[in-house]
Amino acid sequence: MKYLKYSLIGLGALALIAIVIVAAYAVSYLRTQSTAINLQNEAAARQATLTAPSISLEGVSCDIPADAKTQYYSIVIRTSNANIATKQQQIASIIQTLGGTISNTNQYKATDRDAGYSLYADTNASLPLAQAGNFISQLKNSVTSPDYTENESNFIQDAATARQNCQSSLDQLKNVASTEQLYLSQLTSDQAAGSSLTPISDKSNLITQKLMEVRQNASGYKSGITSIMSSLNKAQVTVTIKEIPG
């Protein structure tokens, strides 16, 4: 009886171990299957995104009024390193007071032809066109003095030039939109092909690479058009502050 009792206990332990092993395998299997399904779904989603047209001309226009203008002003201010940060703050204050918007401001070190390894401070901003004169006047009266300036540039772009530049980018955008359709057709056809002298994966990868390049170009053209349209009747200013040579 004692031998039978121990045998039953042993069989029970083995059965329990078997159950644990089976359960662990089932959990591992289900986890593996779930991961595989998720990867398949992600791949399918990426494929759907890849093969769907993404370059749209909706809302893109070069409808520029005949009296629209854009002013571009840039200047370099030379001062001591100790004053660069202060002058940059003064410039930011003038821009904000005149209702402008600072798009970028930064400081960095670079090699200057005249001053050697120098600290630079750049400020890019947009101002109402009517405030451009005030900005230039305040800049020279309260920021530049007692230092000096160089490489000053100030010009106004008329509506005709803006429209020509915008239309050029729009034409390029239309071209890449047509090219995208062509690549999408080739990609769909290649993936649906049952056989080919060239492996389908190689051909698809090449088409996909070209497709991504086309879409990147489209993004650049759209950004260019947006920049032109958003700059109308505004003054785009760039002020760079550098160390005085010597």
C-alpha positions as CSV (number, residue, x, y, z in Angstrom):
1,M,0.0,0.0,0.0
2,K,2.8,2.4,0.9
3,Y,4.5,1.7,-2.5
4,L,1.2,2.4,-4.3
5,K,0.8,5.6,-2.3
6,Y,4.2,6.8,-3.4
7,S,3.6,5.8,-7.0
8,L,0.4,7.8,-7.1
9,I,2.1,10.8,-5.6
10,G,4.9,10.5,-8.2
11,L,2.4,10.2,-11.0
12,G,0.6,13.2,-9.7
13,A,3.8,15.2,-9.6
14,L,4.6,14.2,-13.1
15,A,1.1,15.1,-14.3
16,L,1.5,18.5,-12.6
17,I,4.8,19.1,-14.2
18,A,3.4,18.1,-17.6
19,I,0.5,20.5,-17.1
20,V,2.9,23.3,-16.2
21,I,5.0,22.6,-19.3
22,V,2.0,22.5,-21.6
23,A,0.6,25.7,-20.1
24,A,4.0,27.4,-20.5
25,Y,4.2,26.3,-24.1
26,A,0.7,27.4,-24.8
27,V,1.5,30.9,-23.4
28,S,4.7,31.1,-25.4
29,Y,2.9,29.9,-28.5
30,L,0.1,32.4,-28.1
31,R,2.6,35.2,-27.4
32,T,4.6,34.3,-30.5
33,Q,1.4,34.1,-32.6
34,S,0.2,37.4,-31.3
35,T,3.6,39.0,-32.1
36,A,3.5,37.6,-35.6
37,I,0.0,38.8,-36.1
38,N,0.9,42.3,-34.9
39,L,4.0,42.4,-37.2
40,Q,1.8,41.3,-40.1
41,N,-0.7,44.0,-39.3
42,E,2.0,46.6,-39.1
43,A,3.5,45.5,-42.3
44,A,0.1,45.6,-44.0
45,A,-0.5,49.1,-42.6
46,R,2.9,50.3,-43.9
47,Q,2.1,48.7,-47.3
48,A,-1.2,50.4,-47.5
49,T,0.3,53.7,-46.6
50,L,3.1,53.2,-49.2
51,T,0.7,52.3,-52.0
52,A,-1.8,55.0,-51.3
53,P,-1.3,58.4,-53.1
54,S,0.0,61.0,-50.7
55,I,0.9,64.0,-52.9
56,S,-2.2,66.3,-52.9
57,L,-2.7,69.6,-54.7
58,E,-5.8,70.4,-52.6
59,G,-5.5,73.8,-51.0
60,V,-2.3,74.7,-52.8
61,S,-2.6,77.9,-54.7
62,C,-0.6,80.8,-56.1
63,D,-3.4,83.3,-56.0
64,I,-1.3,86.4,-55.2
65,P,-2.9,89.9,-55.3
66,A,-1.5,92.3,-57.8
67,D,-0.5,94.8,-55.0
68,A,1.2,92.2,-52.8
69,K,4.8,92.8,-51.8
70,T,7.5,91.1,-49.7
71,Q,10.5,92.9,-48.2
72,Y,13.7,91.1,-47.4
73,Y,16.2,92.7,-45.1
74,S,19.5,91.3,-43.8
75,I,22.5,92.8,-42.0
76,V,25.6,91.7,-40.1
77,I,26.5,93.5,-36.8
78,R,30.0,93.4,-35.5
79,T,30.6,93.7,-31.8
80,S,32.6,92.2,-28.9
81,N,31.8,88.7,-27.8
82,A,30.7,90.1,-24.4
83,N,27.9,92.1,-26.1
84,I,26.6,89.5,-28.6
85,A,23.9,88.0,-26.3
86,T,22.7,91.4,-25.0
87,K,22.3,92.7,-28.6
88,Q,20.5,89.6,-29.6
89,Q,18.0,90.2,-26.8
90,Q,17.6,93.8,-27.8
91,I,16.8,92.7,-31.4
92,A,14.2,90.2,-30.1
93,S,12.6,93.0,-28.0
94,I,12.3,95.4,-31.0
95,I,10.7,92.7,-33.1
96,Q,8.1,91.8,-30.5
97,T,7.3,95.4,-29.8
98,L,6.6,96.0,-33.5
99,G,4.3,93.0,-33.7
100,G,6.8,90.7,-35.4
101,T,7.3,87.0,-35.0
102,I,10.7,85.4,-34.4
103,S,11.0,82.1,-36.5
104,N,14.5,81.2,-35.4
105,T,17.2,82.4,-33.0
106,N,20.4,80.7,-32.1
107,Q,24.0,81.1,-31.1
108,Y,26.9,79.0,-32.4
109,K,30.7,79.2,-33.0
110,A,32.1,79.1,-36.5
111,T,35.2,80.2,-38.4
112,D,34.9,83.7,-39.6
113,R,37.1,84.9,-42.4
114,D,38.0,88.1,-40.5
115,A,37.7,87.3,-36.9
116,G,38.8,83.6,-36.8
117,Y,36.8,81.2,-34.6
118,S,34.0,83.5,-33.6
119,L,30.7,83.4,-31.8
120,Y,27.7,84.0,-34.1
121,A,24.1,85.0,-33.1
122,D,21.4,84.7,-35.8
123,T,17.9,86.0,-35.6
124,N,15.2,85.4,-38.3
125,A,11.9,87.0,-38.0
126,S,8.8,88.2,-39.9
127,L,7.4,91.8,-39.4
128,P,4.4,93.6,-40.8
129,L,5.6,95.3,-44.0
130,A,4.7,98.8,-42.6
131,Q,7.0,98.3,-39.6
132,A,10.1,97.4,-41.7
133,G,11.4,101.0,-41.7
134,N,10.8,101.3,-37.9
135,F,12.7,98.1,-37.3
136,I,15.7,99.2,-39.4
137,S,15.8,102.6,-37.7
138,Q,15.6,101.2,-34.2
139,L,18.2,98.5,-35.0
140,K,20.7,101.1,-36.1
141,N,20.0,103.6,-33.4
142,S,19.8,101.4,-30.3
143,V,21.5,98.1,-31.2
144,T,24.4,98.8,-33.6
145,S,25.9,101.8,-32.0
146,P,28.7,102.2,-31.0
147,D,29.7,99.2,-33.2
148,Y,29.4,98.9,-37.0
149,T,27.5,96.9,-39.6
150,E,28.4,95.2,-42.9
151,N,26.8,93.2,-45.8
152,E,23.5,95.1,-45.4
153,S,20.8,94.1,-48.0
154,N,17.3,95.5,-48.4
155,F,15.0,94.8,-51.3
156,I,11.3,94.4,-52.1
157,Q,9.9,91.6,-54.2
158,D,6.8,92.5,-56.2
159,A,3.7,90.4,-56.8
160,A,4.8,89.4,-60.3
161,T,8.1,87.9,-59.1
162,A,6.4,86.2,-56.1
163,R,3.8,84.7,-58.4
164,Q,6.4,83.5,-60.9
165,N,8.4,81.8,-58.1
166,C,5.2,80.3,-56.6
167,Q,4.0,79.0,-60.0
168,S,7.4,77.4,-60.7
169,S,7.1,75.4,-57.4
170,L,3.5,74.5,-58.2
171,D,4.4,73.2,-61.6
172,Q,7.1,71.1,-60.0
173,L,4.6,69.8,-57.5
174,K,2.2,68.8,-60.2
175,N,5.0,66.9,-62.0
176,V,6.0,64.9,-58.9
177,A,2.3,64.2,-58.2
178,S,2.1,62.6,-61.7
179,T,5.4,60.8,-61.1
180,E,4.1,59.4,-57.9
181,Q,1.1,57.9,-59.7
182,L,3.4,56.3,-62.2
183,Y,5.5,54.7,-59.5
184,L,2.5,53.5,-57.6
185,S,1.2,51.8,-60.7
186,Q,4.5,50.2,-61.2
187,L,4.8,49.1,-57.6
188,T,1.3,47.6,-57.6
189,S,1.9,45.8,-60.9
190,D,5.2,44.4,-59.7
191,Q,3.8,43.1,-56.4
192,A,0.9,41.5,-58.2
193,A,3.2,39.7,-60.8
194,G,3.5,36.0,-60.3
195,S,6.9,35.7,-61.9
196,S,9.6,37.9,-63.4
197,L,13.2,37.6,-64.6
198,T,14.2,40.1,-61.9
199,P,13.2,39.2,-58.3
200,I,10.0,41.1,-57.4
201,S,11.5,42.2,-54.1
202,D,14.5,43.9,-55.8
203,K,12.3,45.7,-58.2
204,S,9.8,46.8,-55.5
205,N,12.6,48.1,-53.3
206,L,14.0,50.2,-56.2
207,I,10.5,51.6,-57.0
208,T,9.9,52.2,-53.3
209,Q,13.1,54.2,-53.0
210,K,12.2,56.4,-56.0
211,L,8.7,56.8,-54.5
212,M,10.1,58.1,-51.2
213,E,12.4,60.5,-53.0
214,V,9.5,61.9,-55.0
215,R,7.4,62.4,-51.9
216,Q,10.3,64.2,-50.2
217,N,10.6,66.5,-53.2
218,A,6.9,67.2,-53.0
219,S,7.2,68.2,-49.4
220,G,10.0,70.6,-50.3
221,Y,7.9,72.2,-53.1
222,K,4.9,72.6,-50.8
223,S,7.0,74.2,-48.1
224,G,8.4,76.6,-50.7
225,I,4.9,77.6,-51.8
226,T,3.7,78.0,-48.2
227,S,6.7,80.2,-47.4
228,I,6.0,82.5,-50.4
229,M,2.3,82.8,-49.6
230,S,2.9,83.4,-45.9
231,S,5.5,86.1,-46.6
232,L,3.2,88.3,-48.6
233,N,2.9,91.9,-47.3
234,K,5.5,91.1,-44.6
235,A,9.2,92.0,-44.1
236,Q,11.5,89.0,-43.6
237,V,14.5,90.0,-41.6
238,T,17.8,88.3,-40.8
239,V,20.2,89.8,-38.4
240,T,23.6,88.1,-37.7
241,I,25.9,89.3,-35.0
242,K,29.6,88.5,-35.1
243,E,32.8,89.3,-33.2
244,I,34.8,92.4,-34.2
245,P,38.0,91.2,-35.9
246,G,41.1,91.6,-33.9
